[in-house]
């Protein structure tokens, strides 16, 4: 009998890669979508005939209870969130409702309906914020520097609390930055690779960025969803840092991306102070030795491979866009 899994956030970057992984392993996959007038199925268009989509909302407790009761999954992956850090400054209350109380609602739905369900909760390296030590491990104290980071700390600890109080198999993956060609255009890596493609193809003449010195530990999203799955296959519920262990600056990403396209980044990049966060997170790099030891997880794509993969995908996408527009306008 195949396992059944629920994925919230299935239409996002991580949700789409995770759905592919679970389907390849023979799972029945149920994706959770919020009711909206303009559904965004772009990342899962190729999976729509193989997954089941059901409406529910992290802001609506009854919808989550009904979801768990009707689907009866063995595994629940909660990837839905207000996930763009700068936007959390504009909507701090809503960020808290989704990322903090939304997780509590998921935990409560599982506790009430079926405590045997195994839950993966998406924690974040942004919880470390103004870091207390380098690199960051599972024991590094948190010091979040944004409403997003603060909300993720609450979600992390409420997951630990429900695990210890109600004996739920509930784990958190402290995932460091993970990117792909499916990353949203608002995120800096994708903003860079999309900008490179547009400049290379003559559709733009500059790219505006903020802090080029901020350093992140960037990995490939396809590798990181494999770690999520591995966490739920263990005998004991535990939390893990998932990271490459190597940090790079935004400037490094710019140099690799422009260089891959045969361009000198200094001729095109413009610094815009308005793009710098109110409280910047300067240096994140994770120590994933526990995950490598316990889960047997290792990343398969390095930093240069990741950035060049994204540049190639954006060059192909942007080059195809005019042809698509021409076809749509032809009577």
N, C-alpha and C positions, 0 to 999 in steps of 0.2 A: 504494500500500500504506500503510495507516494505521500511525502510530507506536504503540509499546506502552510504557507507563510503569508502574512500581511506585511505590506510595505507602505508606510505613509511617506509622502514625498516621492512617489514613484516617477513623477514627471520631471524630477530634477536630475542633475548630473549623476549623483550617487545612486539614486533610485533606479535609473535606467540601467546602469552597469550591474547593480545588484540583481535586478530582475533577470538580466541575461544569464548571470552566474547560476541563479537558482533554477531557472528553466533548464539549463544545461545539465543540472544535477537531478532532474526529474521531479521537481517541486510543482505543486499547484500554486500559482502566484495570484494573490488578490491585492490589487493596488487601490489605495485610498485617494480619492479626489474630492476637492471642495467644489460645491456647486458654483458655477460661474457662467456668465453669459458668453465668454470667449475661452473655451477650453484650450490648454496649451499642451498638446500631445506630441510636439515635434520630436523630442528625444526618444519617445517610445512608439512612434508611428509603426516601426517595423515589428513591434511586439503585440499590437492590439488584438490580433487574432489568436494570441496564445495566453493572454492574461485576462483576468476578470477585474473590472473596475467597479468600485462601490463608493457611494457618497458617505462621507463622515467629516468631522471637523474637530480639531483639537480644542476649539472654544466651546464645544457642545458635548457635555458629559454623556447625555442619553444616546447620542449618535455613536459614541465609542463603545458603550455598553452593548448596544444593539449589534454593532459590527462584530465584536468578539463572540457574542452569543450565537450569531447566525453563521459565522465562518468557522469557528472552532479551530483556530490554527494551532500548530505545534510551536511556531516561531512568529515573533512580531518584531519587525524592524522599524523603529521610530526615527525616520530621517527628516520628517517635516519640521520646518522652523522658519523664523525670520532670519535668513542666513547671511545677509549682506551687512557687514559691521557698520559702515558709515550710515546706513539707513536707520540703525538702531538709535542714533542720536536724534533723528527727526521724529521717531515714533517709539520712545522708550517704554511707554505703558503697553502698547500692543506687542512689542517685543517680549515683554515679561509675560503677557498672557499666553502667547504661543509657546515660547521656549521654556518657561518655568512652570506655570500652572497647567499648560497643555500636557506636559510630561506627567504631572501628578494625576491628571484625568485619565491618561493611558494606564498608569500603574493601578489606579483605583478600579478601572474597568476590568483589568486582568484579575485583580484580587477578588472582586465580587463574582465574576463569571467563571473563571477557570484558572486557579493559581498555578496550574501545571504549565501554562504557556511560558515559553522562554522569551525574554525581552532583551533586545539590543537597543540601547539609547546612545544617540550620537552626541558625545561630548566634544570638546574643542580645545585646541592649543591656546585659543584666546583666553582661556581661564587663567593661564599663567601670567599673561599681561606683562607687567613690570617685573621681569623674572628675578627670582631670588637666587637661582643657581643656573649654571650652564654646563652640560645640557639639562633639560627638564626630564624628570622621571615620574613614575606614579606617586612618589612620595614628596615631590616638590610642592611647597605651599603655593596656593593660588593668590594672585594679585591682579584681578581683571581690570582693564582700562577702558571699558566701554559698556553701555547698557547690554549689548549682546553678550559680552564676556561674563557680566554679572548674572544674567539670566541663565547662562550655561552652567555656572557654578551651582546655582540653586537646583537645576535639573540633575546635575551630577550627584549632589548630596541627597536629594529626595529619592533617587534611584538606589543609592547605598542604604538609605533608611528603610525603604520598603523591602529590600533584600534581607536586611538583618532583622527587621521587625516581623515580617510575614513569611519568611523563608521562600521568597520568590527567586527564581533563576533570572535575575536582572543584572545586566552588565553594561558598562559604559566604555566606549572606545574613545580615548583621548587622541583624536586624529589631528595631526598637523596638516598644514595646507596641502591639498591634493587637487590636481588640475587635470584637464583633458580638453580635447576639441569640443566637448559638450558643456564646458564651463560657461557661465553667464557672461555676457559682454561687459557687465559692470565690474567684474573682478580684474585686478591689475594684470595678471598674466594674460588673460584673454584680451583685455584692452590693448596690450602690447602687440600680441600676435595678429589681431584683427587690424590694428593700425599699420603694422608692417605690410600686411597684404594690400591694404588700400593705397599706401604710398607706392609700393612696388608696381601696382597696376594703374597708377596715375589718377586715382580717385581721391587722393588727399595729399597735402604737402607738408603736414606736420602732425605731431602727436603730443598732447599735453599730459604731463604726469606730475605727481607730487613729490614725496620723499624718496629719492633714489637710493638712499643709504639704509633704509629699513631692510632687515635681513629675515628671511623665512626659510623653513625647512620644507621644500616643495617636492611632492611625489605624484605618482600617477593614480588617478581615482580608481582605475580598474584593479590595481594592486590592493588598494585600501578596502574595497568592498569584500575582497577575499578574506581579509582579516576579520571583518564583521562576522562573516559566516563561521569562521574558525572559532570565534569566541563562544558561539552558541552550541558548538559541538563538544565542548569540554565537560568533564565530570563535575567540575566545581565552578560556580559563577565567580568571576573576578574581573577587574578593570585593567586595561592595557593602554600604554602609549603606543601609537602607531606612527612611525616617522622613518625617514631615510637616515637620519643622524648627520646629515650634511646641510649646512645653511648657505644660502646665496643671497646677495643683495638684489634689489630691484634693478640696479644698474647692470648686474650680471645677466639678468633675464633680457634686458634691453640689448646688450652687446651680442648675446647669442642669437636672439631673434633677428635683429637687423643684419648681423653678419651672415646668417644662413641665407638671407635673401640678397646678399651681395650689396648691402647698403651701409653707409657710415652713419651710425645713429646720431652723432653730434650735429649733423646737418639738418636733422628733422625733429629732435625731441625738444620740447619747450617745458620749462618748469613753471607750474602754476601753484602758488601758495594756498589757494582756495581748496586744493585737493589734499591738503595735509590734515590729518585727524586732530580734534581738540586735545586728545591725550594719546600720543603715538605709542605703539608697541614696537620697540626697536630691534630686538634680537630673540627670535624663537628658533630653537633647535632641539629635537627630541632624542631621547635615548630609548630605543625600542628593544633593548637586549632581552627584556622579560618576554616580549611577544615572540622574539626569535627563538628563545629557549623553550617556552611552554607551548606555543602554538605552532612552532616550526615555520613561521612566516618570514619571508624576505621580499623586499621590493625587486621587481624585474626591470624597471625603467629608471634610468638615471636622469639627472637634471637636464643635461644637454639633449638627451633623447626625447624628453618630455617637451621641451620648448620647440625643438625642430619638428616634432610630430604636430604640434598645434599650429605652427607657421604653415606647414604643408597643407593641413586641413583648411585653414582660413584662405590660403591662396586659391585652393580649388573651389571653395564655396563662393568667394567674392568674384572670381573669374566667371563662375557659372551664373551668377545673379543677373547680369545683363541679358544673357541668352534666354533665361527663364522669363524675364520681363518682356522680351520681344515676342516670345511664344504666346504669352497671356494677352498681349495687345493686338495680335494678329486676328482679324475676323475669320 
